[in-house]
Amino acid sequence: MSRRSTREACDEVQQVLDTHKIDVKVLPIEFDNKKLHLDCVFNTIDEDLGFKKIAIQSF
């Protein structure tokens, strides 16, 4: 989640899915607030699989 989303919004989406008996789990993802869009930090691999990009620091 970033500046443009909230935990409450995620909960609301989950409630709508549950109400319509859509078996999908909403998983809030924390990410860098400098990114405006989720696709800048998250890639979809398959319909039920994705990964979050992370920064790796060199030591």
C-alpha positions in Angstrom: 0.0 0.0 0.0 1.1 3.5 -0.6 -0.1 7.1 -0.4 -2.9 6.3 -2.8 -4.4 3.3 -1.0 -5.5 2.4 2.5 -6.1 -0.7 4.6 -9.8 0.3 4.8 -10.0 0.2 1.0 -8.5 -3.3 0.9 -11.0 -4.4 3.6 -13.9 -3.0 1.6 -12.8 -4.8 -1.6 -12.6 -8.0 0.4 -16.1 -7.5 1.8 -17.5 -7.0 -1.7 -15.8 -10.2 -3.0 -17.1 -12.1 0.0 -20.6 -10.7 -0.4 -20.6 -12.0 -4.0 -19.1 -15.3 -3.0 -15.9 -14.7 -5.0 -13.2 -16.9 -3.6 -10.3 -14.4 -3.7 -8.2 -13.2 -0.8 -7.1 -9.6 -0.8 -3.5 -9.3 0.4 -2.4 -5.7 1.1 1.2 -5.2 0.0 3.3 -2.4 1.5 5.6 -0.7 -1.0 7.7 2.4 -1.5 5.6 5.6 -1.5 7.7 7.0 -4.3 6.0 4.5 -6.6 2.6 5.6 -7.9 1.4 2.3 -9.3 1.4 -1.3 -8.0 2.8 -2.5 -11.3 6.0 -0.7 -10.5 6.6 -3.0 -7.6 4.6 -6.2 -8.3 4.6 -8.6 -11.3 1.9 -11.1 -12.1 3.3 -14.5 -13.1 0.1 -16.5 -13.5 -3.6 -16.0 -12.5 -2.9 -17.0 -8.9 0.8 -16.2 -8.6 2.9 -13.0 -8.5 6.0 -11.6 -6.9 7.1 -8.3 -5.2 10.2 -6.6 -6.4 12.7 -5.8 -3.6 15.7 -3.6 -3.6 19.0 -5.3 -3.0 21.7 -3.3 -1.4 25.4 -4.1 -2.1 27.6 -4.1 0.9 
